[in-house]
Amino acid sequence: MSEDFFNLQTGHAYRILIIDDNPEQQRLLLELLRSSGFAISFAFDGHQGYQRALSTKPDLILLDVRMVKVDGFATCRLLKADAATQDIPVIFISAADTPDERIAGLKLGGVDYISKPFVPEEVLARINIHLDLASRARTPGTSSESAPPRHNANVVLVNAVRQFISENLAISPSLAEIAAKVGTYEKKLSQVFREQTGLTVFAFIREERIRRARELLQATDLEIQDIADQVGFQNAANFATAFRQRLGITPSAYRQNLSTP
């Protein structure tokens, strides 16, 4: 077995989790990676993949994007929101390779993005690079076998939702759209979010918009209309009304007070 594909910290072959709902693609990757000495596990949708990542603690994940149930982007959100899996390198490997899709995957925390149909040598090279980087990033004297952080599925779900909302304040998604982005359904999302935060999803969005608006008013010279656009209000008037209802002062007066000695 090549040392490139052998985990010196654990004394075992590196473990790769493949999450892909296409059996033929799984077969091709299995043949390639097993012949190179990797230990392989599979999942056929995003939810199963996330659960398998928790149970097997792979050294690296190969993740498809366009899956029928929970897609790759939703899966990555959950993986990166969970302290037990957030440090596992995720390489997207997908036919969904438009510039926007590639950028979206990297912004979600993917370390790399490989297009299908893939070149075997490229897959091996990129896997090797990111396994090496992950190994170097670990604190000396520790290993991937260290006791993992406690896992709480509800906390992970809420963290993933909060991250999605914070990164997308300018849009106004429906509850169904938000649920899909984190691989769950509306009723569960509403219940868990309220239990964990004391707020509805949309109440949290309103709070987050005002919080971000205050930051922009304090730290930038952006026009009120531009701030309204960035935090998801249709116009400056709606923004001013919501801001005043929440803080008892208009955005303009709030900014003016900041500059008053």
C-alpha positions, -999 to 999 in steps of 0.1 A, spaced: 0 0 0 13 34 -9 22 56 21 3 84 4 -29 66 11 -20 52 46 -29 71 77 3 71 99 -16 85 129 -41 57 131 -21 29 115 -49 21 91 -58 29 55 -74 63 50 -112 60 51 -132 77 23 -170 81 25 -187 84 -9 -221 100 -9 -237 96 -44 -271 83 -55 -258 70 -88 -248 33 -85 -226 34 -116 -206 64 -103 -202 47 -69 -189 16 -87 -163 36 -107 -151 54 -76 -150 22 -56 -128 4 -81 -105 34 -83 -101 40 -46 -100 4 -34 -73 -4 -59 -53 25 -44 -56 11 -9 -84 32 6 -111 19 29 -144 28 14 -179 33 28 -211 44 9 -242 64 13 -270 68 -14 -284 102 -2 -275 132 18 -293 122 50 -278 87 50 -244 102 42 -245 126 71 -255 98 95 -227 76 81 -202 104 86 -212 105 122 -209 68 127 -177 60 107 -157 93 111 -141 91 76 -109 109 68 -125 125 37 -159 127 20 -166 127 -17 -200 143 -21 -223 145 -51 -245 176 -55 -276 166 -75 -292 139 -54 -329 132 -54 -336 134 -16 -312 156 4 -288 172 -20 -251 177 -16 -253 214 -6 -277 206 22 -256 177 33 -225 199 35 -243 225 56 -252 199 81 -216 184 81 -201 219 87 -226 228 114 -218 197 135 -187 199 157 -184 161 152 -180 163 114 -170 199 106 -133 192 102 -137 163 78 -126 175 43 -154 175 18 -147 173 -19 -176 178 -42 -175 155 -72 -204 162 -95 -218 170 -129 -233 201 -114 -202 222 -124 -214 256 -134 -193 284 -120 -222 293 -96 -225 257 -83 -188 254 -79 -186 286 -59 -216 277 -38 -199 244 -28 -167 261 -18 -185 288 2 -203 260 21 -170 246 32 -160 222 5 -122 220 1 -124 212 -36 -147 206 -65 -142 179 -92 -163 177 -123 -179 146 -137 -170 127 -158 -139 127 -136 -102 119 -145 -91 91 -122 -56 105 -117 -70 139 -108 -94 124 -82 -65 106 -65 -42 136 -66 -68 159 -51 -77 134 -24 -41 130 -15 -35 167 -13 -64 173 11 -57 143 33 -21 156 37 -34 191 44 -59 178 70 -31 157 86 -8 187 89 -36 208 104 -42 185 133 -25 193 166 6 172 170 0 143 193 -37 140 184 -55 118 159 -88 114 142 -96 87 168 -97 113 196 -130 115 215 -154 134 192 -175 163 205 -210 154 217 -235 153 189 -269 170 192 -290 167 160 -313 196 169 -284 219 177 -268 210 144 -300 217 125 -305 251 141 -268 260 135 -272 251 98 -303 272 95 -288 302 113 -258 300 90 -279 298 59 -300 328 70 -270 349 79 -255 343 45 -287 350 26 -304 380 43 -310 397 10 -334 370 -1 -368 360 14 -371 322 12 -402 303 22 -401 279 52 -401 250 27 -371 264 9 -352 269 41 -360 234 52 -348 219 19 -315 238 23 -308 219 55 -323 185 45 -354 185 66 -391 193 64 -411 224 75 -429 210 105 -397 196 121 -378 227 113 -404 250 129 -406 228 161 -369 223 166 -360 260 159 -385 273 184 -374 248 210 -338 257 206 -340 295 202 -374 305 216 -382 322 182 -399 312 150 -377 310 120 -391 342 106 -388 360 139 -352 351 139 -348 364 103 -363 397 114 -339 399 144 -309 390 122 -318 416 96 -320 443 122 -287 431 139 -269 432 105 -284 466 97 -271 480 129 -236 467 120 -237 483 86 -250 516 100 -221 516 125 -193 504 103 -201 517 68 -212 548 49 -237 529 28 -269 547 19 -300 536 38 -315 521 7 -283 500 0 -284 487 36 -321 479 32 -313 459 0 -285 440 17 -305 429 47 -336 419 27 -361 448 28 -380 458 -3 -373 495 2 -360 520 26 -394 529 39 -401 493 50 -367 491 65 -372 523 85 -405 511 98 -392 477 109 -361 493 125 -381 519 144 -405 492 156 -377 472 170 -354 499 184 -376 529 187 -355 550 164 -351 554 126 -320 541 108 -310 577 99 -314 589 135 -295 559 148 -265 566 126 -267 603 135 -266 595 172 -234 574 166 -216 604 152 -228 628 180 -200 634 206 
